[in-house]
Amino acid sequence: MANQEKYTILYGRLSQEDDLKGDSNSIQNQRLLLEKYTKENGFINVKFLYDDGYSGTNFNRPSWNELLALIENDQVETLIVKDLSRLGREYLQVGYYTEIFFPQKGIRFIAVNDGVDSLYESSNDFTPMRNWFNELHAKDSSKKVRAVKRIQAERGEILGGRPPYGYRKDETVRKGMAPDEDTAPVVQRIFSLCAGGKGPNQIARILTKDQILNPTNYYYRRTGAKHRALDTTMPYRWTSSTVTAILNNRTYLGHMPGLRTTTISYKNKKAVYHDASEQILVKNTHEALITQEQWDMVQELRQRKKRTPKQMDEPNLFSGLVFCMDCEKPLVLHRAHTMAAVKNNFMCYTYKKKGKEVCSSHYIREQDLTHIILDDLRRVTHFARQRESLFAEYINRKNSIELRKEINSLQRELDTTKRREVELTALFKRLYEDNVLGRVTNEQFRMLSADYNAEQKEVKASIPVKESRLQKLMDSASNVDAFIEKARRYTKITELTPEILRHFISRIEVGEKSTKYSRTAEQAIRIVYRDVGIMDSVEPVSTEVTENDKQENIA
């Protein structure tokens, strides 16, 4: 290209922080200023490029990349910006472009308001200093933005640009939100499907088959706003990661989790996810879409649930619930297309992996276990509905003995662990002082401090686990009313479904048969009910269920 055919590029940039300061830096004002400058100084073949909403520390901008491509193709003669900060606010990167890259490519660079023109060497004397101040400004702005975000999080406000799927902005409350009548039922269905034993992949396939708009496409059709994950060619395609994000979001409990993510620094915008303990959670900020009971059930199920083997047409009804009464390992469900459904059975995981020297099979057929659990569930819920006061008295009496003993034991463990944490802190401090005073060598200090740090890390990690377990035990001591309320809702249980099973039961333990290989031998089954625990002492029950028994239970 001849010189007169090369472009004079006018470049503008505006970040979100710049936009908050008024119109002086607006893209329109930058364009007017630059066009006026080019007319007054005789520049021709002018082309205006701009990036709106991009930080000055981020050089991966669409129009900036287009500009670099034009330069590489030798199509640019002059680059003009309002000031150096429009080019960027990263000291080293801006310095590279203005002092190395542009001169190498023969580009004349002009920053109008800063009086910089690479055609005149003297105008560049203060450029490095200006770049440094621009970066300090970016660093200071980043600190201010983080402080504002923390305050907003502590107030329970929405930090992102859009509410989570299932909600819409509440125009009556500042930065508030309310259930979206179109998508809230979808969120509730997702939790219901998960509570019923479906995994994220299965749920995603169901929603895709039912032609339900995925979150990005729903938001795009409603507001016209795009998202980086938007794919309008497949608007009904759901993924397991989208479902998983919904199942992990505590917002649906009516709480607002703030500061879930951050960035590495004001220069590196890579997202870093905070652990739940590092987030700010403000409770009861908006209407909940699910109950705490549903949330706990889903989280517990997802921790226990294993991937369903491909040869299984239906998911394991008892996934994550059935355990060996002796070794406490899970019972594994065995199915095969070559085997009749009535022969599907559970066996001890330890027995299958390590043999009879370690544990026995604890064999029980799937249909027999289903009948036993269904019959006992009917018995217990009938008792809870028909004799509420007697049921509550029984549970409270049992809690006062069994549960209180377990609570006291765990409380002692927790107290001991916390004391050890304090001791380790004091030991480390004393060790450091001895090292400074020369009583302990540097090598001894390194060895001992490594041991103390490792133990302290382990102790700190165990404390929240023990506290959570203790809280659950204390809560279960006063949840008789919750169990009775569930029993009222499910007056007729004609079949065992994953949702009903997990609503009422938290654990099932299977003992060994009194006589091996006998279908009629007695076999101990221990059922731990949610909220109320074990309803009876462990009693042998027969795994042989007759048709008369089933008819009587249904009646």
BAKOL-561842 format. One record per residue (C-alpha): residue number from 1; residue in three letters; x, y, z. Coordinates in steps of 0.05 Angstrom, whole numbers, always signed. Layout:
<pts>
NUM; ALA; X; Y; Z
...
</pts>
This chain:
<pts>
1; MET; +0; +0; +0
2; ALA; +24; +70; -14
3; ASN; +29; +115; +47
4; GLN; -32; +156; +27
5; GLU; -74; +92; +26
6; LYS; -55; +71; +96
7; TYR; -103; +83; +153
8; THR; -101; +135; +207
9; ILE; -131; +96; +264
10; LEU; -170; +132; +318
11; TYR; -176; +86; +378
12; GLY; -222; +92; +438
13; ARG; -232; +50; +500
14; LEU; -281; +54; +558
15; SER; -282; +8; +619
16; GLN; -341; -1; +666
17; GLU; -305; +39; +719
18; ASP; -292; +97; +670
19; ASP; -366; +96; +651
20; LEU; -386; +109; +723
21; LYS; -346; +174; +725
22; GLY; -389; +210; +674
23; ASP; -389; +227; +600
24; SER; -320; +257; +594
25; ASN; -290; +190; +575
26; SER; -350; +164; +536
27; ILE; -337; +131; +469
28; GLN; -377; +186; +434
29; ASN; -336; +242; +467
30; GLN; -271; +206; +451
31; ARG; -292; +201; +378
32; LEU; -312; +274; +373
33; LEU; -246; +297; +403
34; LEU; -204; +252; +358
35; GLU; -242; +270; +294
36; LYS; -234; +343; +309
37; TYR; -159; +333; +319
38; THR; -151; +297; +253
39; LYS; -189; +351; +214
40; GLU; -148; +407; +245
41; ASN; -82; +371; +231
42; GLY; -96; +345; +161
43; PHE; -99; +270; +172
44; ILE; -135; +230; +118
45; ASN; -163; +159; +108
46; VAL; -188; +158; +180
47; LYS; -217; +95; +212
48; PHE; -247; +94; +283
49; LEU; -241; +32; +326
50; TYR; -264; +25; +398
51; ASP; -273; -25; +455
52; ASP; -330; -10; +503
53; GLY; -331; -43; +571
54; TYR; -259; -68; +572
55; SER; -210; -56; +629
56; GLY; -144; -21; +613
57; THR; -106; -80; +642
58; ASN; -137; -127; +592
59; PHE; -105; -125; +523
60; ASN; -148; -181; +495
61; ARG; -199; -134; +465
62; PRO; -236; -145; +398
63; SER; -221; -78; +365
64; TRP; -150; -76; +394
65; ASN; -137; -144; +363
66; GLU; -165; -118; +297
67; LEU; -118; -58; +301
68; LEU; -58; -104; +313
69; ALA; -78; -146; +252
70; LEU; -80; -83; +209
71; ILE; -11; -62; +234
72; GLU; +17; -131; +219
73; ASN; -11; -125; +148
74; ASP; +24; -57; +141
75; GLN; -42; -20; +133
76; VAL; -33; +32; +189
77; GLU; +8; +95; +187
78; THR; -15; +133; +248
79; LEU; -50; +113; +313
80; ILE; -84; +169; +353
81; VAL; -116; +162; +423
82; LYS; -146; +213; +471
83; ASP; -93; +198; +523
84; LEU; -45; +141; +543
85; SER; -95; +111; +591
86; ARG; -142; +96; +532
87; LEU; -86; +52; +504
88; GLY; -82; +15; +570
89; ARG; -65; +18; +644
90; GLU; -12; -36; +647
91; TYR; +56; -2; +653
92; LEU; +100; -55; +620
93; GLN; +51; -72; +564
94; VAL; +38; +1; +545
95; GLY; +113; +14; +548
96; TYR; +125; -44; +501
97; TYR; +76; -18; +449
98; THR; +98; +55; +452
99; GLU; +173; +45; +456
100; ILE; +185; -20; +418
101; PHE; +127; -46; +377
102; PHE; +102; +18; +344
103; PRO; +172; +44; +326
104; GLN; +190; -24; +296
105; LYS; +128; -23; +253
106; GLY; +138; +50; +233
107; ILE; +74; +73; +267
108; ARG; +67; +145; +288
109; PHE; +34; +146; +357
110; ILE; -4; +207; +384
111; ALA; -38; +215; +452
112; VAL; -74; +282; +444
113; ASN; -87; +304; +516
114; ASP; -19; +280; +541
115; GLY; +19; +318; +487
116; VAL; +54; +255; +463
117; ASP; +74; +250; +389
118; SER; +127; +198; +370
119; LEU; +146; +242; +311
120; TYR; +178; +290; +362
121; GLU; +225; +254; +409
122; SER; +221; +306; +465
123; SER; +146; +295; +473
124; ASN; +160; +224; +498
125; ASP; +204; +243; +558
126; PHE; +148; +236; +609
127; THR; +112; +178; +576
128; PRO; +140; +123; +622
129; MET; +120; +164; +683
130; ARG; +49; +174; +655
131; ASN; +43; +99; +642
132; TRP; +64; +85; +713
133; PHE; +12; +132; +741
134; ASN; -41; +102; +696
135; GLU; -25; +33; +724
136; LEU; -28; +59; +796
137; HIS; -96; +87; +779
138; ALA; -119; +18; +755
139; LYS; -92; -15; +818
140; ASP; -127; +37; +862
141; SER; -192; +29; +823
142; SER; -188; -46; +832
143; LYS; -182; -39; +908
144; LYS; -242; +8; +909
145; VAL; -285; -39; +866
146; ARG; -268; -98; +911
147; ALA; -287; -58; +973
148; VAL; -353; -37; +941
149; LYS; -368; -110; +920
150; ARG; -355; -134; +992
151; ILE; -403; -81; +1020
152; GLN; -455; -102; +969
153; ALA; -445; -175; +987
154; GLU; -453; -160; +1061
155; ARG; -520; -126; +1044
156; GLY; -543; -187; +1006
157; GLU; -546; -152; +939
158; ILE; -538; -184; +870
159; LEU; -465; -175; +849
160; GLY; -472; -198; +777
161; GLY; -507; -166; +720
162; ARG; -565; -215; +719
163; PRO; -602; -256; +772
164; PRO; -592; -331; +775
165; TYR; -635; -375; +730
166; GLY; -703; -382; +764
167; TYR; -705; -310; +786
168; ARG; -718; -241; +755
169; LYS; -700; -171; +780
170; ASP; -748; -144; +831
171; GLU; -762; -72; +811
172; THR; -791; -56; +880
173; VAL; -726; -73; +917
174; ARG; -657; -43; +903
175; LYS; -614; -98; +873
176; GLY; -667; -149; +895
177; MET; -698; -207; +858
178; ALA; -762; -248; +857
179; PRO; -781; -316; +828
180; ASP; -789; -318; +753
181; GLU; -856; -350; +738
182; ASP; -828; -384; +675
183; THR; -763; -413; +702
184; ALA; -774; -422; +777
185; PRO; -814; -487; +763
186; VAL; -756; -513; +722
187; VAL; -707; -503; +780
188; GLN; -756; -538; +827
189; ARG; -762; -595; +777
190; ILE; -686; -602; +773
191; PHE; -681; -610; +849
192; SER; -741; -658; +849
193; LEU; -709; -701; +794
194; CYS; -643; -703; +832
195; ALA; -678; -721; +897
196; GLY; -711; -777; +857
197; GLY; -644; -807; +840
198; LYS; -628; -774; +773
199; GLY; -557; -748; +761
200; PRO; -538; -683; +725
201; ASN; -528; -719; +659
202; GLN; -596; -753; +662
203; ILE; -630; -688; +683
204; ALA; -597; -650; +625
205; ARG; -622; -702; +576
206; ILE; -693; -698; +604
207; LEU; -695; -621; +598
208; THR; -665; -624; +528
209; LYS; -717; -676; +506
210; ASP; -773; -633; +535
211; GLN; -749; -573; +494
212; ILE; -738; -526; +553
213; LEU; -696; -465; +536
214; ASN; -628; -468; +571
215; PRO; -610; -409; +617
216; THR; -567; -369; +567
217; ASN; -618; -373; +511
218; TYR; -677; -358; +557
219; TYR; -642; -295; +583
220; TYR; -623; -275; +512
221; ARG; -695; -282; +486
222; ARG; -723; -244; +546
223; THR; -673; -187; +549
224; GLY; -632; -188; +485
225; ALA; -568; -191; +527
226; LYS; -515; -240; +502
227; HIS; -470; -284; +544
228; ARG; -403; -314; +525
229; ALA; -433; -384; +530
230; LEU; -492; -366; +486
231; ASP; -505; -414; +428
232; THR; -568; -396; +391
233; THR; -562; -456; +344
234; MET; -579; -504; +402
235; PRO; -625; -464; +448
236; TYR; -654; -526; +481
237; ARG; -589; -563; +495
238; TRP; -575; -571; +569
239; THR; -508; -595; +596
240; SER; -491; -631; +661
241; SER; -447; -572; +682
242; THR; -507; -525; +677
243; VAL; -549; -572; +719
244; THR; -493; -581; +770
245; ALA; -485; -506; +778
246; ILE; -559; -500; +794
247; LEU; -556; -558; +844
248; ASN; -496; -524; +879
249; ASN; -527; -454; +883
250; ARG; -550; -436; +953
251; THR; -588; -377; +924
252; TYR; -648; -423; +914
253; LEU; -654; -430; +990
254; GLY; -672; -356; +995
255; HIS; -601; -337; +1015
256; MET; -552; -293; +977
257; PRO; -481; -321; +972
258; GLY; -433; -265; +956
259; LEU; -361; -264; +933
260; ARG; -366; -333; +903
261; THR; -311; -315; +854
262; THR; -254; -265; +850
263; THR; -196; -251; +804
264; ILE; -122; -265; +815
265; SER; -105; -191; +812
266; TYR; -124; -127; +776
267; LYS; -77; -149; +720
268; ASN; -97; -222; +716
269; LYS; -172; -229; +707
270; LYS; -174; -305; +712
271; ALA; -233; -325; +756
272; VAL; -217; -359; +822
273; TYR; -274; -395; +859
274; HIS; -278; -384; +934
275; ASP; -293; -442; +980
276; ALA; -362; -438; +1014
277; SER; -327; -419; +1080
278; GLU; -296; -358; +1046
279; GLN; -360; -332; +1016
280; ILE; -407; -282; +1049
281; LEU; -476; -313; +1059
282; VAL; -534; -267; +1076
283; LYS; -596; -308; +1095
284; ASN; -669; -296; +1078
285; THR; -657; -241; +1027
286; HIS; -710; -265; +977
287; GLU; -763; -318; +966
288; ALA; -736; -389; +966
289; LEU; -751; -438; +910
290; ILE; -734; -501; +950
291; THR; -735; -521; +1023
292; GLN; -676; -535; +1067
293; GLU; -698; -607; +1070
294; GLN; -695; -614; +994
295; TRP; -627; -581; +993
296; ASP; -598; -627; +1047
297; MET; -627; -688; +1012
298; VAL; -598; -669; +945
299; GLN; -529; -652; +972
300; GLU; -526; -717; +1012
301; LEU; -549; -758; +952
302; ARG; -498; -726; +905
303; GLN; -441; -740; +953
304; ARG; -460; -813; +957
305; LYS; -486; -827; +887
306; LYS; -441; -866; +840
307; ARG; -446; -867; +764
308; THR; -500; -915; +740
309; PRO; -467; -970; +697
310; LYS; -487; -969; +624
311; GLN; -519; -1038; +628
312; MET; -570; -1013; +679
313; ASP; -634; -988; +647
314; GLU; -659; -959; +713
315; PRO; -617; -924; +766
316; ASN; -605; -960; +832
317; LEU; -664; -941; +877
318; PHE; -620; -950; +939
319; SER; -558; -915; +913
320; GLY; -516; -888; +971
321; LEU; -564; -915; +1024
322; VAL; -548; -989; +1035
323; PHE; -489; -1011; +1077
324; CYS; -459; -1074; +1107
325; MET; -477; -1080; +1181
326; ASP; -409; -1110; +1197
327; CYS; -355; -1074; +1156
328; GLU; -399; -1012; +1143
329; LYS; -379; -1010; +1070
330; PRO; -433; -1001; +1016
331; LEU; -472; -1059; +987
332; VAL; -463; -1063; +912
333; LEU; -522; -1077; +866
334; HIS; -512; -1132; +815
335; ARG; -554; -1133; +752
336; ALA; -545; -1164; +683
337; HIS; -586; -1170; +619
338; THR; -575; -1245; +622
339; MET; -605; -1248; +692
340; ALA; -679; -1244; +710
341; ALA; -698; -1180; +746
342; VAL; -722; -1220; +807
343; LYS; -650; -1243; +817
344; ASN; -619; -1174; +821
345; ASN; -582; -1172; +887
346; PHE; -538; -1133; +934
347; MET; -471; -1157; +960
348; CYS; -419; -1128; +1007
349; TYR; -366; -1086; +972
350; THR; -311; -1112; +1018
351; TYR; -331; -1185; +1005
352; LYS; -329; -1174; +930
353; LYS; -262; -1139; +931
354; LYS; -224; -1175; +987
355; GLY; -259; -1241; +997
356; LYS; -291; -1280; +1053
357; GLU; -229; -1274; +1097
358; VAL; -248; -1200; +1109
359; CYS; -324; -1200; +1107
360; SER; -383; -1243; +1085
361; SER; -430; -1231; +1026
362; HIS; -491; -1201; +1063
363; TYR; -530; -1223; +1002
364; ILE; -601; -1196; +994
365; ARG; -644; -1192; +933
366; GLU; -665; -1123; +909
367; GLN; -739; -1140; +907
368; ASP; -736; -1169; +978
369; LEU; -702; -1107; +1005
370; THR; -754; -1063; +969
371; HIS; -812; -1101; +1001
372; ILE; -781; -1098; +1071
373; ILE; -767; -1023; +1068
374; LEU; -835; -1008; +1038
375; ASP; -871; -1048; +1093
376; ASP; -832; -1016; +1149
377; LEU; -841; -946; +1120
378; ARG; -916; -956; +1118
379; ARG; -915; -982; +1190
380; VAL; -874; -922; +1217
381; THR; -912; -868; +1178
382; HIS; -979; -898; +1199
383; PHE; -956; -897; +1272
384; ALA; -933; -824; +1264
385; ARG; -1000; -803; +1234
386; GLN; -1048; -841; +1278
387; ARG; -1013; -834; +1345
388; GLU; -976; -768; +1341
389; SER; -968; -754; +1415
390; LEU; -947; -826; +1430
391; PHE; -899; -825; +1371
392; ALA; -867; -759; +1394
393; GLU; -861; -785; +1465
394; TYR; -827; -848; +1440
395; ILE; -777; -810; +1397
396; ASN; -761; -759; +1451
397; ARG; -749; -814; +1502
398; LYS; -703; -851; +1452
399; ASN; -667; -786; +1436
400; SER; -654; -771; +1509
401; ILE; -615; -836; +1514
402; GLU; -583; -854; +1448
403; LEU; -575; -787; +1415
404; ARG; -552; -750; +1476
405; LYS; -498; -802; +1486
406; GLU; -473; -792; +1414
407; ILE; -478; -716; +1420
408; ASN; -437; -716; +1485
409; SER; -384; -761; +1454
410; LEU; -376; -717; +1392
411; GLN; -375; -654; +1434
412; ARG; -317; -683; +1475
413; GLU; -280; -699; +1411
414; LEU; -291; -628; +1385
415; ASP; -267; -596; +1449
416; THR; -204; -639; +1449
417; THR; -190; -621; +1376
418; LYS; -199; -546; +1390
419; ARG; -152; -550; +1450
420; ARG; -100; -585; +1407
421; GLU; -105; -529; +1355
422; VAL; -90; -477; +1410
423; GLU; -32; -520; +1435
424; LEU; -1; -526; +1366
425; THR; -4; -450; +1356
426; ALA; +32; -440; +1423
427; LEU; +83; -495; +1407
428; PHE; +99; -463; +1340
429; LYS; +107; -394; +1371
430; ARG; +154; -423; +1425
431; LEU; +194; -460; +1372
432; TYR; +202; -396; +1331
433; GLU; +227; -358; +1392
434; ASP; +276; -414; +1409
435; ASN; +302; -412; +1337
436; VAL; +312; -336; +1340
437; LEU; +348; -342; +1407
438; GLY; +393; -398; +1380
439; ARG; +366; -453; +1425
440; VAL; +341; -491; +1364
441; THR; +381; -498; +1299
442; ASN; +351; -478; +1232
443; GLU; +349; -551; +1211
444; GLN; +313; -572; +1274
445; PHE; +265; -513; +1265
446; ARG; +249; -534; +1194
447; MET; +236; -607; +1213
448; LEU; +193; -592; +1275
449; SER; +155; -534; +1243
450; ALA; +137; -579; +1183
451; ASP; +108; -631; +1231
452; TYR; +69; -578; +1270
453; ASN; +43; -546; +1207
454; ALA; +19; -613; +1178
455; GLU; -16; -631; +1243
456; GLN; -47; -562; +1250
457; LYS; -73; -565; +1179
458; GLU; -105; -633; +1193
459; VAL; -135; -608; +1258
460; LYS; -164; -545; +1226
461; ALA; -196; -586; +1170
462; SER; -229; -634; +1220
463; ILE; -261; -580; +1263
464; PRO; -315; -556; +1213
465; VAL; -331; -629; +1196
466; LYS; -342; -645; +1269
467; GLU; -382; -581; +1280
468; SER; -427; -597; +1221
469; ARG; -439; -668; +1246
470; LEU; -454; -642; +1316
471; GLN; -504; -591; +1289
472; LYS; -540; -645; +1249
473; LEU; -545; -689; +1311
474; MET; -571; -632; +1353
475; ASP; -622; -614; +1299
476; SER; -646; -685; +1292
477; ALA; -661; -687; +1367
478; SER; -718; -638; +1356
479; ASN; -745; -658; +1287
480; VAL; -802; -703; +1308
481; ASP; -852; -651; +1282
482; ALA; -817; -651; +1214
483; PHE; -824; -727; +1208
484; ILE; -898; -725; +1229
485; GLU; -911; -670; +1177
486; LYS; -880; -713; +1122
487; ALA; -921; -773; +1145
488; ARG; -984; -730; +1138
489; ARG; -965; -711; +1067
490; TYR; -953; -783; +1045
491; THR; -1017; -817; +1069
492; LYS; -1016; -873; +1017
493; ILE; -948; -902; +998
494; THR; -964; -954; +945
495; GLU; -894; -960; +918
496; LEU; -823; -942; +937
497; THR; -796; -885; +895
498; PRO; -727; -852; +900
499; GLU; -758; -787; +925
500; ILE; -801; -820; +979
501; LEU; -743; -864; +1000
502; ARG; -697; -805; +1011
503; HIS; -750; -762; +1043
504; PHE; -757; -812; +1100
505; ILE; -693; -855; +1103
506; SER; -620; -835; +1111
507; ARG; -586; -903; +1118
508; ILE; -601; -978; +1113
509; GLU; -555; -1031; +1143
510; VAL; -560; -1104; +1122
511; GLY; -535; -1161; +1167
512; GLU; -514; -1231; +1147
513; LYS; -565; -1287; +1141
514; SER; -569; -1335; +1198
515; THR; -563; -1392; +1148
516; LYS; -524; -1384; +1084
517; TYR; -558; -1394; +1016
518; SER; -627; -1398; +1048
519; ARG; -682; -1354; +1021
520; THR; -724; -1362; +1083
521; ALA; -669; -1350; +1134
522; GLU; -675; -1291; +1181
523; GLN; -633; -1230; +1164
524; ALA; -623; -1168; +1206
525; ILE; -642; -1102; +1173
526; ARG; -630; -1036; +1208
527; ILE; -667; -975; +1180
528; VAL; -645; -905; +1201
529; TYR; -701; -855; +1189
530; ARG; -689; -781; +1176
531; ASP; -705; -736; +1235
532; VAL; -722; -794; +1283
533; GLY; -667; -846; +1275
534; ILE; -678; -920; +1286
535; MET; -750; -937; +1304
536; ASP; -735; -1005; +1336
537; SER; -676; -1043; +1362
538; VAL; -646; -1088; +1310
539; GLU; -694; -1147; +1303
540; PRO; -689; -1205; +1254
541; VAL; -738; -1201; +1197
542; SER; -756; -1251; +1144
543; THR; -736; -1236; +1073
544; GLU; -794; -1279; +1048
545; VAL; -852; -1232; +1034
546; THR; -919; -1264; +1016
547; GLU; -973; -1236; +971
548; ASN; -1021; -1235; +1031
549; ASP; -972; -1191; +1069
550; LYS; -969; -1142; +1011
551; GLN; -1045; -1139; +1004
552; GLU; -1054; -1127; +1079
553; ASN; -1003; -1070; +1078
554; ILE; -1036; -1037; +1019
555; ALA; -1104; -1043; +1052
</pts>
